[in-house]
Amino acid sequence: MKYNIFNYAAGFLALALITTSCVNDEDLIQLDPNNDSVDKFWTTDVDAVEGLNAAYSSLLNDGSYMRSTPLLLDTKSDDSRSNSPWPAMYNVGRFNSNVSNAEIYGWAFETYYQGINRANQVLAGVPKIDFADAALKNRVLGQAYFLRGLYLFHAVNMFKNVPIPTELAVYYPQKTQEEGWAQVISDFKAAAELLPVTYEGVNGIDTKDSNGNTIKGRATKGAALGYLGKAYLFTKDFPNARTTFKQVIDLGVYSLTANYRDNFTDSNENNSESLFEVQFSRAAGGVENSWGGIPASNWGKTSARAITYAPRAFGWTDVQPTWALFNEFHDEKTKTGGDDPRLDATIFYNKPGGMKLYGVDFATKYAANAGDLNDLFCAKYQNSDGGFADEYDWRSGINERLMRYADILLMYAECLNETGDTPGAYTYIQMVRDRVNLPNLATTKPNMSQTQMREQIGHERFLEFALEGHRFDDIRRWGWLQDEAKLAWLKSRDVEFNSYVPGREFFPIPQLEKDNNPGGIQQNDSY
């Protein structure tokens, strides 16, 4: 991984070669007025918070959660499909990303390392600053460790063997995935030690903006522990994952929202279920989209997920739910005999009795087109309650929920099952089922074996987190792609799996990274 830290210095060296006879040495030893901030910047606590804010801002770029990362996480799974006319997007779900064209996946790779670089600058610069408030210093460093861990989590999880920057340098060698996971775990451990459980009652320049308003979205101890547990789980360290998830539960600050859909609209953001979410807003910043690179003052803080996933005629419809997802929602009725309420919160469809989207009736809107009338569209993260006519302004303000308490509960249940306490898993699964009024699993499916419980957890996670970027991670870490029977089952549910070949569960390393890194970067298998 290469950064243009010393570009201005190279320019002065070139100038010296051309004009040696015309200038004195001391004339060349001077700061570039456009690049002197590095030497002057890390001196105050205000600098520390501003540097930290820059590390957060990478979460808002197109490469990360504005658009690309949700696409990369969702479209390879059996809960979604894509018929996008854009080849780079169409091919993600078909395991056919082009090495010579790094659109979407390359933008994500670049943005993760931009965020890592900014976090590294905080971790290098802040220890040198004399803070009057030691707690503020700890919070800043804790958040920087968390953000570096989060960006690196995605890089290791999606690209496998990648550079692992932990200090400021020009080049970074490629490391193994095992080394990458070790660093992710180390970063989240450090963050958990330094971060507060909550920012309620915490006063500091990191908790209030210039107008005195509370700043939301800062990483907490619970977020760090949640991702630490997830990193353990993804590396099959079930005992440590179990302990860590229990720590999150025992913090006593999280609970499931009464209304499942509140996790995907802008009306109940940063709620009791949220461990960490990316803060989008129509009211903040300018009106231009944050495509990437150096931030501009006219950039907005809005998301393009809504228009990308939107139903036909309300946006681009680049991502749609699968019929396998729709059908699985009908496997079980609620205690009162109704459909699982998560269905209508997840999918727009021609529902008997009617369904509204963007203030109009589904059947009326699509009456003239049988294909659309009988199709499925994404409902999560859509501004579809009637306040907006469509998504064509590209300006969704709905926060992206990266980790919810429901995920902690189901991951903890999985760890209980994997460490021999299958009966104990029922309790935490039922907490998630109770919210949507599903029957008691201990009654409907008592005394499950460990293998049966694994399958049940797969079903529970499939419905609870559909279109939230979790399903393919689950498929990959459970080894389903290497299981002939499971792979055949996935192909029967989603034809996109027909083009899967071993190794394509990871994205390719962008060619630009290979070209620019003299240490040598090996491409992932099958590319």
N, C-alpha and C positions, 0 to 999 in steps of 0.2 A: 504494500500500500504506500503510495507516494503522495506527499502533500507539497504544494508550492510555497513552502515556508521561506525559502531563500531566493525566490525569483528576482527580487529587487537587488539583492547582493550580486547576482550573476550579471545583471544589467550594468552595475557600476564597474565590475571587472572588465566587461567588454569595452566600456568607455575608456578605461585606463589603457587598454592595449592600443586604442586608436589615437589617443591624445597625450601620450606619455611626455612628449617634448613641450607640451603647452601648459601643463599644470604641475603644481607641487604635490607631494604626497599628502600633505595636510588638507589639500583641497578635496581629496577623494575620501577622507575619513570624516564623513558627515552622515546624518540621518536623512533618509528619504522622508520628506514631509508627509507623504501618504502612507508610510509604514512604520512610524515611530511609536505606535501605541503599545507594541509588545514590551518595549523597554520601560514604558512609563505606567502601564495599565495596572498591574497587580500590586497596588499599594494600599488600598483602603477596603473596608468591608463593603462599600457600595460597588467597587470593582468586582468583588467576589460574587455578589448577587447578580450583577449584570452578566458576568461570564457564565454563571449557572443558567440564567435565563436563555442565553444563546444555546446552551446544550439542550434545554427543553424545546427550543424552537424547531429543531430538526424533526420532532414528532409531527409537526404540522405540514411538512413538505410533501409533494406528490410522491416521492420515493417511499415515504413511510405511511402515515395514517390518513393523509389527505385522500389517497386513492390506491397506490400501488400495492402496499402491504396487505390490505384486506383482500385484494384480487388474488395475490399470490397464495395466500393462506386458504382462501375459499374454493377456488375453481378447480383444484385437483381432487376434491372430495366427492363423495357420492350423494351429498345433499345439494349440490349445485351443478349447473351446466352452463356453457357459454356458446352462443352462436354469433358472437361479435364479428363484424366485418373487418375488424382490426386483427391481422394475423398474429401479432405478438400476444394479444389477449386470448384469441381463439385457441392458440396452441398451448397455453399454460395447462389447461385442464386435460389436454391430450398428451401430456408429457413430451412435448415436442418443441420446447423453447429453442430458438436458433442461436447457436454459438456466435455467428457472425452478426447478429442483430440483438443487442442487449436491451432493447426497449422493455420497459416495466421492470424485469428482474434486475437489470443493470442499474436502473435508477434507485431501486431499493438498496442494492449493495453499496452504491455510492453514498446514499443518505445515511445508512447505518454507520459507515466509517466517518462521515462528516460529524455525526453525533458523538462517536467515540473520541474523535480528535478534540472536539470542544470540551467534552468531559475530562479528557486528559489534561487540557490546559488549566482547567479548574483545579484538578488534583495536583498539578505541578506548581501553580501560582499561589493558591490560597494558604498553604502552610507557611509561606514566607511573610504573610501579612500579620501585623500585630492587631489582634481583635480586642476590643474592650469587652465584648460579649462572647465568652468561650462557647456558650450553647449555640449561638448563631454560627460560629465556625464549624462546629460539629454537624449542624444541620446542612450547611452548604456542602461539606465534604461527603456526608451521607447521601445526599441527593445526587452528587456527581458519581459516586460509586454505583448507585442504583441505576442511573441513566446509562453509564458505560456497560453495566451488566445487562440491561434491557436490550440495547442495540446489539451487543455481542451475542446475546441469547438468540436473536433472530438470525444473525450472520451464521453462527455455528449450526443452528437448527435447520436452516434452509439451504446453506451452501457447503456444509460439511467441513472440509479442511481449508481453513482461511487464516490470514494473518491475525495475530493477537496483539494489537498495540496496547502497551501498558505505560508507555512513556513517550515523550515527544521525540521523534526522529524523522528522517527522510524516507527510509525504507524499512519494511517489516517483513521478516520471513514467514512463509507459510507454515502453519502448525497442524498437528493432527486434530481430529474432532475431539479426542479424549483430552488433549491439552486445552482446547477451547472450552469444553464443559468445566474443566477444573478452574479456569479463570472466571467463568460466569459464576460459579459457586462461590469463589473467593470474594468477588465483588458484592454479591448479594449478602454474604455474611457480614462484610464490612459495613454495608449500608444499614443492615438490621441493628447493628451495635450502636450506630450513631443517630438514627432517626427517631423522632418522637412517635408515640402511638397515635396521637392526634395533634392538630394545630389549634384546637380550642384552648383559649387561655394563653397561647404562646404569643408574645409580643416581640416584634423584630422587623427590620426593614425587608425581610423576605416574606412576611405574612400580610403586609398591607401595601397597596399601590399608592401612587402620589396623591390620590384623592381620599385616602383613608379607607378604601374598600378592601374587604378581605380577599386575598388571592387564593383561588381554589386550584386544586390539581397537583399540589406538591406531594411528592412521594413520602410515604409513612413507613413505620416499622412493619405494619401489617402487609403493605405492598411488597416490601423487601423479603419478608418471610414467605409470602405467597409464592413469589417467583423463585426463591431459594428451594422451597418444597417442590416446585414444578421442575426445576433443574435436576433435583435428586430423582424425581419420578421418571423423567425422560432418560436418565442414565441407569434406571432400574435399581437404584439404591432405596428400596422400599422402607427399610427401618428408619433411615434418616428422614425420608419424605414424610413418613407417618408422624414422627416426632415434631417435625417442623409445621405441618398442617395443624396439628393439635395446638401448637403454640398460637397460631392465628386464631383458632376457635376460642382459646382460653383468654385472649385479649378482651373479649366481651364487648367489642365495639361494633361488630357487624351482625346484620340480620337480613333475612330475605324481605324484599318489598312485598306488600300484600298483592299488588297488581304486577304480574310478570311483565307486561308491556311497558311499564314505567322505565325499564332498563334500556329502551331504544328510542325514546323521544326526547325532546328538549324541555319537557315540562317537569321532570323530576330527576335532574342530573345531580351527580355527586351524592347519591342517596345512601342509605344504610347498607346497601348490598355492594356498593362499589369499593373495591380495594385500590384501583387505579384506573383513571380514564384520561384520554387526551381531550383537552379543552378547546372546542371549536365555538365560534360565536359570530353571528351576523353583525353584531354591534361593534366589534373590535377591529381596528386596523382599517386598511383601505378596501378597495373592491377588486383588485387584481388577484388572480390565483397564485398560490405559492408553488410554482413548478419546481423550484430548486435553485441551488447556487447561493450566492450572497444575498441576504435579505434586502428587500427594497421597502422604502417607507410606504409605498402604495399597496403593499401586499395585504390581503385580508387574512382572517383567521378562520376560514370556512372550509368545509369538507366537500369533496366531489364524489363521495361514496353514493350519496342519494341519487344523483343524476346517472351515475354509471349503472346502478342496480335497478333503476326505476322501471315501473310497468310501462308497457308499450304506450306511446303517445304522451307519456309524462316525463320521459327521459330516454336514455340510450338502450336500456334493456340488454346490457352486455352480460348480465348474470341473471339466471333464473333458477328457481328451485327444481329439483327432480321429482318425478312421480313416485320414486321410492320413498322420498321424504314424506310427501303428501299421504301416501298409503300407510306408512308406518304410524303416522299420527292417528290412524283409525284402528290400530291394533287393540286399543283398550278404551273403554268408556269411563267417564267420571263416576263418582258414587251416585250421582243423580241421573245417570244414563245419557249424559251429553257428550259432545266431542271435547277432546283435550283443548282447553282454551289457548294453549300455546300455538295451535294451528292457525287461528285467525290473526294472532300477533306476528306470525312468521310468513304467511303466504296469502296473497290475494288470489281468489279463484271464484268461479261462478257458483256461489253458495246458494243452496235452496233457501228461499226466503229473503235473499238479497244481501249484498255487501257493498259498503260505500268505500270509495277511494277518491281523495282529492275533492270531496264534496259531491261526487256523482255516483250513480249506481253502476256497479260492475257490468251487469247484464245489459243495461241500456247503452253504456259506453261502447261496448264491443259487439253490439247486436248485428252490425253489418259485416263483421269479419268472424267467421266460424272458427278460424284458427286461433285467434286471440280469445274468443269467447270460451273456448275449451282448453285454454292454456293456463299456466301457473306463473305468478309474478312475485317478486320479493316484497314483503311488507315491512320487515325490520329496517330501522334507520331511514324510513321515508317520512317526509313532511306531508303526510297524507290525510290529516284529520280535518281538512277543509279550509285551513288558513292560507294555503298556497294553491294556485291553479295547477302547477307542475313544478319540475325541478330545473327548468332550462336556464335559470340564472346562475347555475353552478355554485350556489351559496347556501349550502346547508350548514346550520349551526348546531347540529346534533352531536354531542360528545361521543367519541368512540370508547366504549367500555372494554378495556383490555383484560381486566380480571374482575370477576364477580364472586361473591361469597358462595353462590351455588356451586361454582367450580371448586372452591376449597372443600366443600362438603362432599362432593362426588369424588374428588381426588383422594380425600381422606378415607372414604369408604373403599376405594380401590386398594389403598395401602393396607387397610385392615384385612381385606380379603387375601391380598398377596402375602401377608405375614401370618396367616393362619387363623385370623379371627373373622371368618365368614359370617357368623351370626351377628357380630357387632356392626357389620357393614349395613345391615337392614336399617338401623336407626337413622343413619345419616342420609341414606337414599330416600327414606320416607319423608324426611324434612323437606326435600325438594319436591316430592310428589304431593305432599299435603297442600302446598301453595296452589296447585292446580286441581285439587280435589280428586286425586286419583286414589283408588282403593289401597288398603294396607297391604303392602307387598308380602309381609310376613304371613298374611292370611291367604292371599291368592297364589303365592309361590313359596310355601314354607320349606325350610330345611334344604335349601339349594346347596349343591356341592360348590367347591371353589371354581371349577370350570363353568358351571351354570351361572354362578354369580358374575364371572367375567363377561359372559355374554349379556347378562342383564344390565351391567354397568355400561356396556357398549350401547345398548338400546337407550338407556336413560340419558347418556351424554349426547347421543345423536339428536334427540328431540329437544333437550334443554338448550343446547348451544348451536342449533342449526344456523348456518349463515353467519357465524361469529368467528370463523377462523380457527376452530379447534378440531374439526373432524379429521382433516388429513393428517394433522400431527398425531392424533390418536391412531389412525390406521397405520402410519409408519412405525410408531413406537411399539405397537402391539405385534408387529411382524406379519401383518396380514398379507402384505405384498409378496412375502416369501413363502406363504402358505398356499399351496395349489388350490385347495378347496375354497379358501377365503377369497383368493383372487378371482376365481370363477364366479363366486357369489357377487363380488363387487362388479364384475363385468355384466352380470345379469341385471343389475340395478342401474348401471350408468355405462353406456356404450363407450364413453371416453376412456375407460380403463382398458379397452381392447388394444390400445396403442402403447400401453405401459411396457417398458423393458427394464430389466434390473439396472439400477443406478440412477434412473430418471426420477426417483423419489426426491432427489436433490436437484437444485438448479445448477446450471453451468457457472463456472467462474467467469466473469466478464472478460472478454479478450483484451480490453484496454488494461485491466489489472495485470494480465499475463505479460503484455507488451512493456509495461512501465516498471515492472519489478525485476531488477537485474538478479535478484536472488534465486529466481526460478520458481514459477508457480505451476504445479501439476494440475491439469484439468480433471474434473470429476469423471468417474467411470461412465462409459457409454456415450460420451460427447466427443 
